Amino acid sequence: MSLSYKRWAPTPDTFAPTHAYAAVILLGSVLLMVNYAMGQLLRAEGAMMPSMLGMFIGTVSNIILDPIFIFACNLGVTGAAIATVLGNGLGICFYCFCYASGKSALQIGRSYLSSNGIIWKEIFTIGTPSGLNQLLVSVALIFMQQCRRQLQRQSGGRHGNFV
């Protein structure tokens, strides 16, 4: 299996929707990352229920907003991306409420910000394995998708979508 651009690139009929979706997700990527980080911080404190509830709020709001933006607003895949970003934003709102309520071990304030190199080293020491894990999972999923596509081509589409 070659790693040429043509093999990995979207086809002409999927390029425009792919680009539209990716552009909105890229613009909202900060919200997606903050939502993920805040949920994981709550989990790290042992607050599983608030972490799950924030994820639930984001997911359910995405499910509700998807048909509204895709069909009612006639935005197609762009609407799906907008719904995803907004769902994550609603999850962040819930997490902010959790942190602002004072029940969290994490205290957020200007006085806690630091440019100390030791602290930054600890942050990267803890975060790098998780980031590499996410990268490797993404690469593995891309590889599996390409294997599935190649098998479908070779079989004439008889195997369907099994991945």
C-alpha positions, 0 to 999 in steps of 0.5 A: 500500500503506497503512501502517495497523496492521491491515495490519502486525498479526498475524491473530487466529489468529497473534497468540498464537504470535507474542506467545509467540515474541517474548516469549522472544526479547525476554527473550533478546535480550541473549544474541543481541546478545552472541553476534553481537558476540563473533563479529564481534569474533573476525572483526575480529581475523582469527580466522575459524575460531573465529568460524565455529565459534561460529556453527556451535555455536549453529546446530547446537544450535538445530537439535537443541534445536528438535524437543526443545522444540517436540515432546518438551516440547510447547512449540510456538513458545515452545520454538523461541524457547527453543531459539534463545536457548539456542543463542546462549548455547552460542555465547557459552560457546564465544566466552568460552572463546576469549577466556579462552584468551589467544589473542585480541587482546582482553583482557577485564578490569575495568581496561579498563572506561572512562567516557571520552567519547572512547572512547564516541564512537569506539564509536558512530561504528563501531557506528552504521552497522552498526546502521542497516544492520541496521534498514534490512534489517529494514524491507526484509524487512518491506516485501517480506513485505507485498508478497508477502502483497498479491500472494498476495491479488490472485492468489488464492494462485496464486503461492505463497510466492516471497519 
